[in-house]
């Protein structure tokens, strides 16, 4: 079974058992303890924080059409509806998309699609003016993350902006701690539920990301907190241990 099929199998499993927690893995929210209000509030906080930063960069954004890649149940897609005429959310899990449609408060603005292929052939070239992805790329092998980033460039119109987050590396003083990845930690939390699904964790260093996107304009790179379930924020310095998450702001030439 290919990595993409495995990825879909795992996320379908999470979506059927505890979808909101699978997206925002707060230890105290496992076993469906997220309230929808609190869960979607994390999306509003993240989007408004990012939008404010985009404004500070002085980069105009065409607000016609946006894509939320790895949308889950629409936590961020709905928050972006405030800023865009039309918002699309895509996810590998059909159940996540079913829930996104169920929770959709802006049916005239937000639409959701299943994408279970290693490309974004659902969309034509230069289709979007803005693309966003958060806590998604770390859960797939880097070769697939690069393929999707290449597709971002294809479907983003010239002058459009893409914003995405990827763990850069794991810094730990202890070799044992470094190898106790998020996948392992989450696996331990899932044991009581009898869940046999895997949540992968991968890193791509900043120099590799920039080299891969060398034909485009990297406007900014921000350090962000790894636990967005405690509300997304920018960091002034890298954490002493654990994963170092970076958010990239890239303009298509």
Backbone as CSV, one residue per row, in Angstrom:
resi,resn,N_x,N_y,N_z,CA_x,CA_y,CA_z,C_x,C_y,C_z
1,UNK,0.846,-1.201,0.000,0.000,0.000,0.000,0.882,1.251,0.000
2,UNK,0.588,2.199,-0.882,1.402,3.403,-0.973,1.238,4.261,0.267
3,UNK,2.163,5.198,0.443,2.092,6.089,1.599,0.806,6.901,1.599
4,UNK,0.367,7.341,0.419,-0.856,8.139,0.327,-2.060,7.321,0.787
5,UNK,-2.120,6.063,0.374,-3.231,5.203,0.792,-3.177,4.928,2.290
6,UNK,-1.968,4.720,2.814,-1.813,4.543,4.260,-2.263,5.793,5.006
7,UNK,-1.864,6.935,4.451,-2.216,8.218,5.057,-3.733,8.371,5.120
8,UNK,-4.385,8.036,4.020,-5.841,8.134,3.987,-6.485,7.166,4.980
9,UNK,-5.971,5.946,5.045,-6.503,4.949,5.978,-6.404,5.442,7.421
10,UNK,-5.227,5.981,7.774,-5.022,6.458,9.140,-5.950,7.615,9.485
11,UNK,-6.050,8.592,8.570,-6.869,9.770,8.872,-8.363,9.482,8.796
12,UNK,-8.744,8.505,7.988,-10.144,8.067,8.015,-10.468,7.464,9.378
13,UNK,-9.502,6.699,9.903,-9.697,6.101,11.219,-9.852,7.146,12.301
14,UNK,-8.953,8.150,12.279,-9.044,9.233,13.265,-10.369,9.980,13.132
15,UNK,-10.780,10.219,11.878,-12.001,10.992,11.626,-13.243,10.293,12.160
16,UNK,-13.249,8.989,12.113,-14.414,8.235,12.570,-14.467,8.102,14.090
17,UNK,-13.287,8.193,14.743,-13.232,7.953,16.185,-13.223,9.238,17.008
18,UNK,-12.339,10.184,16.633,-12.196,11.417,17.431,-11.650,12.521,16.526
19,UNK,-12.456,13.012,15.580,-11.966,13.912,14.532,-11.378,15.233,15.012
20,UNK,-12.025,15.884,15.958,-11.534,17.194,16.398,-10.216,17.054,17.148
21,UNK,-10.103,16.028,17.969,-8.856,15.806,18.700,-7.723,15.416,17.759
22,UNK,-8.026,14.670,16.694,-6.997,14.275,15.735,-6.371,15.496,15.077
23,UNK,-7.137,16.571,14.955,-6.634,17.807,14.351,-5.896,18.648,15.380
24,UNK,-6.494,18.854,16.519,-5.872,19.618,17.611,-5.682,18.674,18.798
25,UNK,-4.483,18.087,18.872,-4.245,16.993,19.816,-3.917,17.467,21.231
26,UNK,-4.856,18.146,21.834,-4.705,18.566,23.226,-4.933,17.348,24.127
27,UNK,-3.980,17.040,25.045,-4.118,15.850,25.900,-5.422,15.796,26.684
28,UNK,-5.945,16.952,27.050,-7.165,16.976,27.841,-8.439,16.895,27.023
29,UNK,-8.301,16.843,25.688,-9.483,16.846,24.825,-9.733,15.509,24.144
30,UNK,-8.907,14.491,24.442,-9.098,13.181,23.819,-10.426,12.584,24.264
31,UNK,-10.943,11.657,23.450,-12.253,11.023,23.676,-13.387,12.028,23.483
32,UNK,-13.254,12.814,22.384,-14.314,13.737,21.947,-14.699,14.780,22.991
33,UNK,-13.685,15.327,23.660,-13.942,16.343,24.684,-13.844,17.777,24.160
34,UNK,-13.466,17.939,22.882,-13.485,19.283,22.303,-14.934,19.736,22.142
35,UNK,-15.246,20.941,22.570,-16.535,21.534,22.194,-16.325,22.162,20.827
36,UNK,-17.332,22.159,19.987,-17.188,22.733,18.648,-16.841,24.217,18.726
37,UNK,-17.391,24.912,19.698,-17.129,26.346,19.838,-15.650,26.605,20.122
38,UNK,-15.089,25.887,21.081,-13.677,26.073,21.427,-12.766,25.633,20.294
39,UNK,-13.141,24.548,19.638,-12.335,24.028,18.536,-12.254,25.030,17.390
40,UNK,-13.391,25.529,16.947,-13.396,26.473,15.828,-12.818,27.828,16.225
41,UNK,-12.850,28.145,17.502,-12.225,29.381,17.970,-10.719,29.344,17.742
42,UNK,-10.086,28.177,17.886,-8.639,28.083,17.621,-8.339,28.440,16.170
43,UNK,-9.261,28.099,15.270,-9.082,28.443,13.863,-9.173,29.937,13.631
44,UNK,-10.142,30.582,14.282,-10.290,32.034,14.152,-9.043,32.759,14.655
45,UNK,-8.535,32.312,15.798,-7.346,32.949,16.375,-6.153,32.791,15.443
46,UNK,-5.977,31.596,14.887,-4.850,31.364,13.976,-4.955,32.228,12.729
47,UNK,-6.114,32.228,12.103,-6.291,32.986,10.860,-6.107,34.480,11.090
48,UNK,-6.665,35.014,12.157,-6.531,36.447,12.409,-5.086,36.829,12.735
49,UNK,-4.359,35.945,13.418,-2.945,36.199,13.713,-2.133,36.228,12.429
50,UNK,-2.379,35.261,11.564,-1.666,35.186,10.283,-2.055,36.353,9.384
51,UNK,-3.333,36.686,9.345,-3.799,37.774,8.474,-3.187,39.111,8.890
52,UNK,-3.102,39.325,10.179,-2.479,40.548,10.693,-1.015,40.615,10.281
53,UNK,-0.326,39.472,10.322,1.084,39.452,9.923,1.233,39.701,8.425
54,UNK,0.342,39.128,7.633,0.390,39.368,6.185,0.248,40.859,5.894
55,UNK,-0.663,41.511,6.583,-0.852,42.952,6.403,0.415,43.715,6.771
56,UNK,1.099,43.255,7.818,2.320,43.939,8.262,3.456,43.796,7.259
57,UNK,3.387,42.767,6.418,4.426,42.549,5.411,4.257,43.483,4.215
58,UNK,3.105,44.124,4.126,2.860,45.046,3.018,2.653,44.341,1.694
59,UNK,2.206,43.092,1.754,1.975,42.310,0.540,0.480,42.236,0.247
60,UNK,0.005,42.904,-0.797,-1.426,42.867,-1.118,-1.874,41.446,-1.451
61,UNK,-3.048,41.073,-1.003,-3.593,39.746,-1.285,-4.922,39.892,-2.011
62,UNK,-5.011,39.262,-3.180,-6.271,39.218,-3.910,-7.225,38.321,-3.115
63,UNK,-8.357,38.841,-2.727,-9.266,38.100,-1.850,-10.390,37.374,-2.607
64,UNK,-10.117,37.013,-3.848,-11.149,36.338,-4.638,-11.329,34.875,-4.238
65,UNK,-10.216,34.098,-4.215,-10.360,32.651,-4.037,-9.197,32.086,-3.232
66,UNK,-9.500,31.343,-2.153,-8.472,30.771,-1.280,-8.627,29.259,-1.168
67,UNK,-7.496,28.593,-0.916,-7.486,27.146,-0.692,-6.923,26.832,0.683
68,UNK,-7.634,25.983,1.421,-7.158,25.454,2.702,-6.795,23.991,2.461
69,UNK,-5.495,23.710,2.394,-5.019,22.360,2.073,-4.885,21.534,3.348
70,UNK,-5.571,20.369,3.378,-5.604,19.561,4.594,-6.582,20.168,5.575
71,UNK,-7.776,20.444,5.080,-8.740,21.276,5.824,-9.388,20.590,7.014
72,UNK,-9.323,19.247,7.071,-10.014,18.563,8.158,-11.503,18.859,8.127
73,UNK,-12.048,19.321,9.237,-13.490,19.612,9.319,-13.809,21.081,9.028
74,UNK,-12.827,21.810,8.472,-13.072,23.202,8.087,-12.745,24.228,9.149
75,UNK,-11.910,23.858,10.106,-11.548,24.760,11.211,-10.995,26.089,10.704
76,UNK,-10.124,26.044,9.694,-9.503,27.251,9.152,-10.259,27.788,7.942
77,UNK,-10.837,26.891,7.158,-11.570,27.317,5.957,-12.658,28.319,6.315
78,UNK,-13.425,28.000,7.347,-14.513,28.895,7.757,-13.982,30.227,8.274
79,UNK,-12.841,30.178,8.949,-12.253,31.422,9.459,-11.779,32.309,8.314
80,UNK,-11.304,31.704,7.230,-10.853,32.484,6.075,-12.023,33.058,5.284
81,UNK,-13.228,32.525,5.488,-14.403,33.027,4.770,-14.649,34.505,5.057
82,UNK,-14.153,34.979,6.183,-14.284,36.393,6.544,-13.492,37.275,5.580
83,UNK,-12.430,36.720,4.997,-11.502,37.521,4.196,-11.575,37.255,2.689
84,UNK,-12.240,36.165,2.278,-12.247,35.805,0.862,-13.666,35.610,0.332
85,UNK,-13.822,35.879,-0.954,-15.114,35.695,-1.609,-15.484,34.224,-1.672
86,UNK,-14.474,33.381,-1.946,-14.700,31.950,-2.079,-13.557,31.179,-1.431
87,UNK,-13.885,30.153,-0.645,-12.873,29.336,0.031,-13.103,27.859,-0.269
88,UNK,-12.040,27.187,-0.658,-12.090,25.750,-0.890,-11.275,25.038,0.183
89,UNK,-11.792,23.913,0.656,-11.037,23.075,1.576,-10.892,21.691,0.977
90,UNK,-9.678,21.137,0.989,-9.475,19.772,0.506,-8.847,18.940,1.614
91,UNK,-9.220,17.673,1.659,-8.665,16.761,2.653,-8.649,15.350,2.085
92,UNK,-7.744,14.534,2.608,-7.596,13.161,2.128,-8.671,12.237,2.694
93,UNK,-9.328,12.666,3.769,-10.315,11.830,4.456,-11.747,12.189,4.059
94,UNK,-12.477,11.259,3.440,-13.880,11.523,3.098,-14.738,11.857,4.320
95,UNK,-14.454,11.216,5.446,-15.240,11.491,6.654,-14.993,12.897,7.170
96,UNK,-13.739,13.361,7.101,-13.444,14.743,7.486,-14.234,15.711,6.610
97,UNK,-14.297,15.426,5.313,-15.026,16.302,4.394,-16.529,16.264,4.687
98,UNK,-17.055,15.093,5.022,-18.467,14.997,5.411,-18.752,15.884,6.622
99,UNK,-17.847,15.845,7.591,-18.017,16.667,8.791,-17.851,18.151,8.476
100,UNK,-16.916,18.470,7.567,-16.725,19.870,7.170,-18.008,20.426,6.566
101,UNK,-18.664,19.631,5.741,-19.938,20.063,5.162,-21.029,20.166,6.230
102,UNK,-21.006,19.268,7.182,-21.986,19.296,8.273,-21.837,20.551,9.123
103,UNK,-20.581,20.947,9.398,-20.312,22.102,10.258,-20.252,23.419,9.494
104,UNK,-20.427,23.373,8.181,-20.237,24.552,7.336,-21.279,25.642,7.619
105,UNK,-20.820,26.749,8.161,-21.718,27.872,8.450,-21.802,28.852,7.288
106,UNK,-20.964,28.657,6.276,-20.931,29.581,5.136,-21.022,28.799,3.824
107,UNK,-22.132,28.106,3.585,-22.254,27.265,2.388,-22.129,28.016,1.067
108,UNK,-22.403,29.315,1.084,-22.267,30.096,-0.146,-20.819,30.496,-0.414
109,UNK,-19.986,30.384,0.606,-18.581,30.779,0.471,-17.615,29.604,0.520
110,UNK,-17.919,28.600,1.338,-16.990,27.487,1.574,-17.486,26.200,0.926
111,UNK,-16.599,25.558,0.181,-16.925,24.242,-0.352,-15.762,23.296,-0.117
112,UNK,-16.091,22.013,0.076,-15.098,21.032,0.500,-15.027,19.858,-0.472
113,UNK,-13.789,19.411,-0.730,-13.562,18.339,-1.691,-12.578,17.313,-1.137
114,UNK,-12.802,16.047,-1.461,-11.844,14.995,-1.113,-10.738,14.985,-2.157
115,UNK,-9.499,14.964,-1.708,-8.361,14.829,-2.620,-7.468,13.704,-2.098
116,UNK,-7.517,12.548,-2.763,-6.738,11.399,-2.312,-5.644,11.009,-3.299
117,UNK,-5.224,11.964,-4.110,-4.134,11.722,-5.055,-2.928,12.570,-4.664
118,UNK,-1.716,12.196,-5.116,-0.505,12.941,-4.743,-0.320,14.226,-5.541
119,UNK,-1.410,14.769,-6.072,-1.371,16.038,-6.794,-2.653,16.804,-6.489
120,UNK,-2.803,17.945,-7.136,-4.018,18.750,-6.964,-4.669,18.991,-8.322
121,UNK,-4.780,17.903,-9.093,-5.343,17.989,-10.438,-6.821,18.376,-10.432
122,UNK,-7.416,18.443,-9.244,-8.787,18.953,-9.113,-8.889,20.391,-9.611
123,UNK,-7.758,21.099,-9.581,-7.760,22.524,-9.888,-6.868,22.847,-11.080
124,UNK,-7.299,23.833,-11.861,-6.530,24.258,-13.024,-5.410,25.208,-12.612
125,UNK,-4.508,25.471,-13.527,-3.381,26.375,-13.282,-3.880,27.766,-12.888
126,UNK,-3.111,28.417,-11.999,-3.365,29.819,-11.626,-4.786,30.049,-11.096
127,UNK,-5.323,29.080,-10.381,-6.724,29.148,-9.954,-6.932,29.955,-8.673
128,UNK,-5.977,29.877,-7.760,-6.129,30.522,-6.450,-5.235,31.752,-6.294
129,UNK,-5.708,32.688,-5.495,-4.885,33.857,-5.171,-4.198,33.681,-3.821
130,UNK,-4.664,32.684,-3.045,-4.096,32.450,-1.711,-4.235,30.973,-1.359
131,UNK,-3.166,30.402,-0.809,-3.187,29.003,-0.368,-2.627,28.936,1.048
132,UNK,-3.316,28.198,1.906,-2.875,28.065,3.298,-2.854,26.598,3.701
133,UNK,-1.854,26.226,4.495,-1.791,24.870,5.026,-1.115,24.893,6.387
134,UNK,-1.769,24.291,7.371,-1.243,24.285,8.740,-1.359,22.886,9.338
135,UNK,-0.321,22.463,10.045,-0.222,21.137,10.684,-0.659,20.011,9.746
136,UNK,-0.144,20.045,8.525,-0.492,19.035,7.526,0.745,18.328,6.979
137,UNK,1.713,19.100,6.481,2.864,18.505,5.803,3.690,17.588,6.696
138,UNK,3.682,17.833,8.004,4.475,16.981,8.888,3.956,15.551,8.943
139,UNK,2.711,15.350,8.533,2.113,14.022,8.630,2.288,13.183,7.367
140,UNK,3.099,13.643,6.434,3.363,12.871,5.218,4.857,12.855,4.924
141,UNK,5.296,11.872,4.165,6.700,11.785,3.800,7.098,13.030,3.003
142,UNK,8.326,13.538,3.203,8.773,14.752,2.518,8.609,14.723,1.001
143,UNK,8.758,13.568,0.390,8.612,13.505,-1.077,7.199,13.903,-1.496
144,UNK,6.206,13.552,-0.699,4.832,13.951,-1.014,4.592,15.420,-0.684
145,UNK,5.188,15.881,0.402,5.064,17.300,0.749,5.616,18.161,-0.383
146,UNK,6.750,17.753,-0.947,7.358,18.506,-2.049,6.470,18.476,-3.286
147,UNK,5.839,17.335,-3.545,4.940,17.247,-4.694,3.766,18.208,-4.544
148,UNK,3.227,18.274,-3.349,2.100,19.183,-3.125,2.542,20.645,-3.190
149,UNK,3.736,20.944,-2.680,4.241,22.316,-2.783,4.422,22.708,-4.245
150,UNK,4.881,21.772,-5.046,5.016,22.026,-6.485,3.650,22.321,-7.091
151,UNK,2.638,21.604,-6.629,1.279,21.839,-7.094,0.746,23.183,-6.601
152,UNK,1.145,23.580,-5.399,0.762,24.907,-4.902,1.202,25.976,-5.901
153,UNK,2.439,25.863,-6.356,2.983,26.841,-7.300,2.175,26.822,-8.593
154,UNK,1.810,25.644,-9.045,1.060,25.526,-10.299,-0.323,26.166,-10.208
155,UNK,-1.044,25.906,-9.121,-2.432,26.384,-9.039,-2.552,27.796,-8.462
156,UNK,-1.447,28.342,-7.970,-1.458,29.719,-7.458,-1.203,30.684,-8.607
157,UNK,-1.968,31.734,-8.677,-1.786,32.677,-9.772,-0.551,33.547,-9.519
158,UNK,0.079,34.078,-10.558,1.247,34.952,-10.373,0.913,36.111,-9.441
159,UNK,1.789,36.353,-8.476,1.550,37.391,-7.491,0.768,36.907,-6.289
160,UNK,0.275,35.660,-6.359,-0.481,35.087,-5.254,0.425,34.695,-4.098
161,UNK,-0.173,34.469,-2.942,0.592,34.163,-1.733,0.231,32.784,-1.195
162,UNK,1.258,32.005,-0.853,1.046,30.734,-0.166,1.695,30.807,1.210
163,UNK,0.984,30.314,2.201,1.478,30.295,3.577,1.331,28.865,4.084
164,UNK,2.435,28.276,4.506,2.378,26.893,4.970,3.370,26.682,6.102
165,UNK,3.105,25.672,6.901,3.902,25.390,8.089,4.492,23.991,7.998
166,UNK,5.797,23.885,8.332,6.500,22.601,8.324,7.462,22.556,9.509
167,UNK,7.543,21.436,10.232,8.572,21.312,11.270,9.949,21.310,10.611
168,UNK,10.846,22.103,11.140,12.191,22.222,10.575,13.100,21.085,11.048
169,UNK,13.104,20.846,12.337,13.919,19.784,12.922,13.470,19.539,14.354
170,UNK,14.018,18.509,14.945,13.726,18.219,16.347,15.003,18.442,17.136
171,UNK,14.952,19.309,18.113,16.138,19.585,18.927,15.881,19.106,20.349
172,UNK,16.664,18.161,20.776,16.522,17.608,22.115,17.893,17.298,22.685
173,UNK,18.041,17.529,23.960,19.304,17.253,24.621,19.499,15.755,24.793
174,UNK,18.413,15.054,24.832,18.478,13.617,25.047,18.152,12.873,23.764
175,UNK,19.005,11.914,23.402,18.755,11.107,22.210,17.431,10.368,22.348
176,UNK,17.164,9.912,23.572,15.927,9.176,23.829,14.717,10.066,23.603
177,UNK,14.801,11.324,24.080,13.688,12.254,23.902,13.502,12.590,22.433
178,UNK,14.611,12.766,21.706,14.538,13.114,20.296,13.814,12.036,19.501
179,UNK,13.997,10.799,19.905,13.375,9.698,19.189,11.973,9.388,19.692
180,UNK,11.571,10.062,20.768,10.198,9.934,21.241,9.373,10.971,20.485
181,UNK,9.087,10.653,19.244,8.450,11.607,18.343,6.998,11.842,18.713
182,UNK,6.409,12.840,18.060,4.989,13.117,18.256,4.166,11.879,17.938
183,UNK,4.614,11.126,16.940,3.909,9.906,16.567,3.848,8.939,17.743
184,UNK,4.975,8.804,18.457,5.028,7.895,19.600,4.168,8.406,20.744
185,UNK,4.268,9.699,21.019,3.489,10.285,22.105,1.996,10.129,21.864
186,UNK,1.587,10.422,20.643,0.173,10.298,20.311,-0.250,8.835,20.344
187,UNK,0.659,7.956,19.906,0.364,6.530,19.954,0.056,6.074,21.360
188,UNK,0.796,6.603,22.338,0.557,6.238,23.732,-0.810,6.733,24.207
189,UNK,-1.202,7.905,23.737,-2.511,8.437,24.117,-3.647,7.625,23.500
190,UNK,-3.369,7.025,22.327,-4.407,6.283,21.626,-4.591,4.863,22.142
191,UNK,-3.591,4.356,22.862,-3.656,2.980,23.350,-4.927,2.691,24.145
192,UNK,-5.317,3.579,25.091,-6.530,3.303,25.869,-7.788,3.179,25.013
193,UNK,-7.757,3.796,23.818,-8.929,3.733,22.944,-8.894,2.512,22.033
194,UNK,-7.780,1.795,22.061,-7.649,0.629,21.207,-7.493,0.994,19.746
195,UNK,-6.914,2.159,19.480,-6.770,2.638,18.108,-5.434,2.189,17.529
196,UNK,-5.468,1.586,16.344,-4.236,1.111,15.732,-3.766,1.969,14.582
197,UNK,-4.164,3.228,14.528,-3.778,4.107,13.437,-2.526,4.889,13.800
198,UNK,-1.796,5.325,12.771,-0.535,6.020,12.999,-0.623,7.476,12.554
199,UNK,-0.049,8.353,13.346,0.058,9.758,12.997,1.539,10.041,12.752
200,UNK,1.929,10.075,11.484,3.335,10.246,11.133,3.827,11.644,11.484
201,UNK,5.152,11.753,11.660,5.759,13.054,11.932,7.058,13.159,11.147
202,UNK,7.161,14.167,10.270,8.346,14.362,9.435,8.779,15.824,9.473
203,UNK,10.058,16.055,9.244,10.622,17.414,9.217,11.263,17.690,7.862
204,UNK,11.274,18.953,7.464,12.011,19.402,6.281,12.745,20.681,6.667
205,UNK,14.082,20.696,6.626,14.862,21.878,7.023,14.579,23.087,6.135
206,UNK,14.744,24.265,6.698,14.470,25.509,5.978,15.272,25.625,4.689
207,UNK,16.551,25.242,4.722,17.368,25.372,3.514,16.841,24.492,2.378
208,UNK,16.273,23.342,2.719,15.709,22.451,1.705,14.433,23.056,1.123
209,UNK,13.595,23.625,1.986,12.355,24.259,1.530,12.674,25.424,0.597
210,UNK,13.618,26.259,0.993,13.971,27.430,0.185,14.603,27.025,-1.141
211,UNK,15.420,25.991,-1.109,16.037,25.518,-2.344,14.975,24.973,-3.294
212,UNK,14.019,24.243,-2.747,12.958,23.664,-3.565,12.082,24.748,-4.189
213,UNK,11.904,25.857,-3.460,11.071,26.963,-3.948,11.919,28.145,-4.412
214,UNK,13.109,27.857,-4.896,14.060,28.919,-5.262,13.554,29.822,-6.384
215,UNK,12.621,29.324,-7.197,12.095,30.142,-8.300,11.038,31.136,-7.825
216,UNK,10.597,30.984,-6.557,9.577,31.876,-6.015,10.189,32.811,-4.970
217,UNK,9.414,33.772,-4.498,9.911,34.767,-3.554,9.469,34.425,-2.128
218,UNK,10.426,33.990,-1.304,10.131,33.714,0.103,10.168,35.047,0.844
219,UNK,9.018,35.542,1.222,8.907,36.857,1.850,9.313,36.823,3.315
220,UNK,8.911,35.766,4.013,9.194,35.696,5.445,9.116,34.253,5.931
221,UNK,9.825,33.986,7.018,9.759,32.693,7.697,9.622,32.986,9.186
222,UNK,8.565,32.475,9.801,8.303,32.744,11.210,8.353,31.459,12.035
223,UNK,8.889,31.565,13.232,8.800,30.468,14.189,7.399,30.478,14.792
224,UNK,6.771,29.312,14.859,5.434,29.233,15.441,5.394,28.129,16.493
225,UNK,4.411,28.221,17.376,4.299,27.200,18.412,3.838,25.880,17.819
226,UNK,4.270,24.793,18.422,3.949,23.469,17.892,2.569,22.991,18.314
227,UNK,2.052,23.507,19.405,0.765,23.050,19.918,-0.305,24.098,19.667
228,UNK,-0.909,24.048,18.468,-1.897,25.070,18.120,-3.195,24.883,18.886
229,UNK,-3.357,23.733,19.564,-4.558,23.553,20.376,-4.554,24.488,21.580
230,UNK,-3.368,25.055,21.882,-3.261,26.045,22.953,-3.301,27.463,22.376
231,UNK,-3.720,27.580,21.129,-3.830,28.813,20.354,-2.521,29.165,19.659
232,UNK,-2.631,29.320,18.352,-1.510,29.626,17.473,-0.849,30.948,17.856
233,UNK,0.488,30.972,17.812,1.208,32.225,18.059,2.601,32.143,17.451
234,UNK,3.214,33.295,17.250,4.590,33.364,16.768,5.538,33.317,17.960
235,UNK,6.719,32.750,17.738,7.726,32.657,18.790,8.906,33.566,18.469
236,UNK,9.531,34.120,19.499,10.705,34.968,19.304,11.980,34.148,19.159
237,UNK,11.976,32.947,19.702,13.153,32.079,19.616,12.719,30.622,19.568
238,UNK,13.627,29.759,19.167,13.322,28.340,19.068,13.113,27.731,20.456
239,UNK,12.245,26.745,20.571,12.083,26.061,21.856,13.369,25.318,22.206
240,UNK,13.611,25.122,23.473,14.838,24.454,23.901,14.849,22.985,23.509
241,UNK,13.715,22.355,23.520,13.617,20.948,23.133,12.387,20.735,22.266
242,UNK,12.362,19.600,21.616,11.202,19.246,20.809,11.285,19.764,19.385
243,UNK,10.159,19.777,18.712,10.113,20.173,17.308,10.128,21.687,17.137
244,UNK,10.861,22.128,16.123,10.930,23.542,15.753,10.044,23.729,14.523
245,UNK,8.927,24.417,14.702,7.974,24.625,13.614,8.201,25.990,12.964
246,UNK,8.186,25.990,11.627,8.356,27.237,10.886,7.202,27.425,9.908
247,UNK,6.803,28.686,9.773,5.740,29.031,8.837,6.324,29.909,7.737
248,UNK,6.075,29.507,6.492,6.652,30.180,5.324,5.605,31.037,4.614
249,UNK,6.041,32.218,4.200,5.215,33.136,3.422,5.894,33.292,2.067
250,UNK,5.269,32.747,1.033,5.914,32.669,-0.285,5.012,33.275,-1.356
251,UNK,5.579,34.174,-2.124,4.845,34.830,-3.214,5.263,34.232,-4.548
252,UNK,4.285,33.911,-5.377,4.593,33.365,-6.696,5.005,34.485,-7.637
253,UNK,6.114,34.287,-8.299,6.611,35.312,-9.230,5.781,35.335,-10.501
